[in-house]
């Protein structure tokens, strides 16, 4: 059975296509996306998950670790 993340990774890797996703789903952000942006009235982050988790911006780190709920 395919999960959403598995299906998206299959499409991305096997078919060698670019996928544009609008999501708040942290699992998708962490497991599927090579690069993403975070918007907060403007672009406040543009990069990959490692860069985001190491960001000095507390809002970005909290968003990705679910502390911002």
C-alpha positions in Angstrom: 0.0 0.0 0.0 1.3 3.4 -1.0 1.3 6.2 1.5 1.1 9.8 0.3 4.9 10.2 0.8 5.7 7.0 -0.9 3.6 7.8 -3.9 5.1 11.3 -4.2 8.6 9.9 -3.9 7.8 7.3 -6.6 6.6 9.9 -9.0 9.5 12.2 -8.3 12.2 9.6 -8.6 11.0 7.1 -11.1 9.4 9.5 -13.5 12.1 12.2 -12.9 9.5 15.0 -12.5 9.2 18.1 -10.5 6.3 18.3 -8.1 4.9 21.6 -6.7 3.0 21.0 -3.4 1.2 23.4 -1.2 1.0 21.8 2.3 1.2 22.2 6.0 1.8 18.4 6.4 5.1 18.1 8.3 5.6 14.5 7.3 5.5 15.5 3.6 7.9 18.4 4.2 10.4 16.1 6.0 10.2 13.0 3.8 9.4 14.2 0.2 10.6 17.7 -0.5 14.1 18.5 -1.6 13.5 22.2 -1.2 10.6 24.3 0.2 9.6 27.8 1.2 7.8 29.1 4.2 5.5 32.0 3.8 4.5 34.4 6.5 3.1 37.4 4.5 6.4 37.1 2.5 9.0 34.3 2.0 10.8 33.8 5.3 12.6 30.6 4.3 13.8 29.0 1.1 15.9 25.9 1.4 16.0 22.2 2.5 14.9 20.5 5.7 18.4 20.5 7.2 18.9 24.2 6.6 15.5 24.9 8.1 16.1 22.8 11.3 19.4 24.6 11.8 17.9 28.0 11.1 18.4 30.8 13.7 14.8 31.8 13.2 12.8 30.4 16.1 9.5 30.5 14.1 10.9 28.2 11.4 12.3 25.7 13.9 9.1 25.6 15.9 6.9 25.2 12.8 9.0 22.1 11.7 9.1 20.5 15.1 5.4 21.1 15.9 6.1 23.5 18.8 4.2 26.3 17.1 0.8 24.6 17.5 
